[in-house]
Amino acid sequence: RDIELARQAAGENRVRLSEREELLARFEEVAALLQDLDLDTAWDEATEPERRVLVEELVEKVAVFPDHLEVTIAGAPRLNVGLAEVGLGNKQSQNVGVGEGT
Protein backbone atom coordinates (compact mmCIF):
# COMPACT_ATOMS: atom_id res chain seq x y z
CA ARG A 1 0.00 0.00 0.00
CA ASP A 2 2.85 2.42 0.83
CA ILE A 3 4.44 1.72 -2.54
CA GLU A 4 1.20 2.50 -4.33
CA LEU A 5 0.82 5.78 -2.37
CA ALA A 6 4.41 6.72 -3.25
CA ARG A 7 3.75 5.98 -6.94
CA GLN A 8 0.59 8.08 -6.85
CA ALA A 9 2.43 10.98 -5.18
CA ALA A 10 5.23 10.74 -7.75
CA GLY A 11 2.68 10.81 -10.56
CA GLU A 12 1.01 13.90 -9.09
CA ASN A 13 4.40 15.58 -8.78
CA ARG A 14 5.15 14.84 -12.46
CA VAL A 15 1.80 16.37 -13.47
CA ARG A 16 2.46 19.52 -11.40
CA LEU A 17 5.98 19.80 -12.84
CA SER A 18 4.64 19.43 -16.36
CA GLU A 19 2.02 22.13 -15.72
CA ARG A 20 4.70 24.48 -14.34
CA GLU A 21 6.93 23.88 -17.34
CA GLU A 22 4.05 24.66 -19.69
CA LEU A 23 3.22 27.86 -17.80
CA LEU A 24 6.88 28.89 -17.87
CA ALA A 25 7.03 28.30 -21.62
CA ARG A 26 3.90 30.40 -22.15
CA PHE A 27 5.26 33.13 -19.87
CA GLU A 28 8.48 33.24 -21.88
CA GLU A 29 6.47 33.54 -25.11
CA VAL A 30 4.44 36.44 -23.72
CA ALA A 31 7.56 38.13 -22.33
CA ALA A 32 9.26 37.89 -25.74
CA LEU A 33 6.16 39.32 -27.44
CA LEU A 34 5.95 42.22 -24.99
CA GLN A 35 9.65 42.93 -25.34
CA ASP A 36 9.24 43.41 -29.09
CA LEU A 37 5.95 45.30 -28.83
CA ASP A 38 6.15 48.93 -29.95
CA LEU A 39 3.50 50.52 -27.74
CA ASP A 40 3.97 53.96 -29.26
CA THR A 41 3.09 52.64 -32.72
CA ALA A 42 0.24 50.51 -31.37
CA TRP A 43 -1.16 53.55 -29.53
CA ASP A 44 -0.86 55.79 -32.58
CA GLU A 45 -2.62 53.26 -34.80
CA ALA A 46 -5.32 52.31 -32.28
CA THR A 47 -8.85 53.66 -32.38
CA GLU A 48 -10.32 55.22 -29.22
CA PRO A 49 -12.09 51.96 -28.21
CA GLU A 50 -8.87 50.01 -28.81
CA ARG A 51 -6.92 52.51 -26.70
CA ARG A 52 -9.43 52.03 -23.89
CA VAL A 53 -8.89 48.26 -24.06
CA LEU A 54 -5.10 48.73 -23.97
CA VAL A 55 -5.35 50.91 -20.87
CA GLU A 56 -7.85 48.64 -19.13
CA GLU A 57 -5.67 45.58 -19.75
CA LEU A 58 -2.40 47.17 -18.63
CA VAL A 59 -3.40 49.50 -15.79
CA GLU A 60 -4.57 47.90 -12.56
CA LYS A 61 -5.12 51.06 -10.51
CA VAL A 62 -4.75 54.84 -10.67
CA ALA A 63 -4.83 56.83 -7.44
CA VAL A 64 -5.26 60.60 -7.87
CA PHE A 65 -3.61 63.00 -5.43
CA PRO A 66 -3.50 66.82 -5.52
CA ASP A 67 0.06 66.84 -6.85
CA HIS A 68 0.54 63.49 -8.60
CA LEU A 69 -0.95 60.20 -9.72
CA GLU A 70 0.05 56.77 -8.44
CA VAL A 71 -0.30 54.29 -11.30
CA THR A 72 -0.13 50.55 -10.78
CA ILE A 73 0.65 48.65 -13.98
CA ALA A 74 -0.06 44.92 -14.17
CA GLY A 75 2.94 43.09 -12.77
CA ALA A 76 5.03 46.19 -12.03
CA PRO A 77 5.76 48.41 -9.02
CA ARG A 78 3.63 51.50 -8.47
CA LEU A 79 4.70 54.61 -10.45
CA ASN A 80 4.46 58.19 -9.22
CA VAL A 81 3.54 60.45 -12.13
CA GLY A 82 3.46 64.24 -12.03
CA LEU A 83 0.23 65.81 -13.24
CA ALA A 84 2.08 67.85 -15.87
CA GLU A 85 3.59 64.63 -17.27
CA VAL A 86 0.15 63.47 -18.35
CA GLY A 87 -1.25 66.81 -19.44
CA LEU A 88 -3.32 67.44 -16.32
CA GLY A 89 -1.57 70.60 -15.24
CA ASN A 90 0.74 73.11 -16.81
CA LYS A 91 2.69 73.76 -13.66
CA GLN A 92 2.85 71.88 -10.40
CA SER A 93 2.43 73.71 -7.13
CA GLN A 94 5.61 75.04 -5.54
CA ASN A 95 4.33 73.78 -2.17
CA VAL A 96 3.85 70.13 -3.01
CA GLY A 97 5.45 67.53 -5.19
CA VAL A 98 6.08 63.83 -5.42
CA GLY A 99 8.48 62.95 -2.62
CA GLU A 100 8.74 66.55 -1.38
CA GLY A 101 7.51 68.17 1.79
CA THR A 102 4.55 70.53 1.89
HELIX and SHEET records of a PDB file:
HELIX    1   1 ASP A    2  ASP A   36  1                                  35    
HELIX    2   2 LEU A   39  GLU A   45  1                                   7    
HELIX    3   3 GLU A   48  LEU A   58  1                                  11    
HELIX    4   4 LEU A   83  VAL A   86  5                                   4    
SHEET    1   A 3 VAL A  59  VAL A  64  0                                        
SHEET    2   A 3 HIS A  68  ILE A  73 -1                                        
SHEET    3   A 3 LEU A  79  GLY A  82 -1                                        
END                                                                             
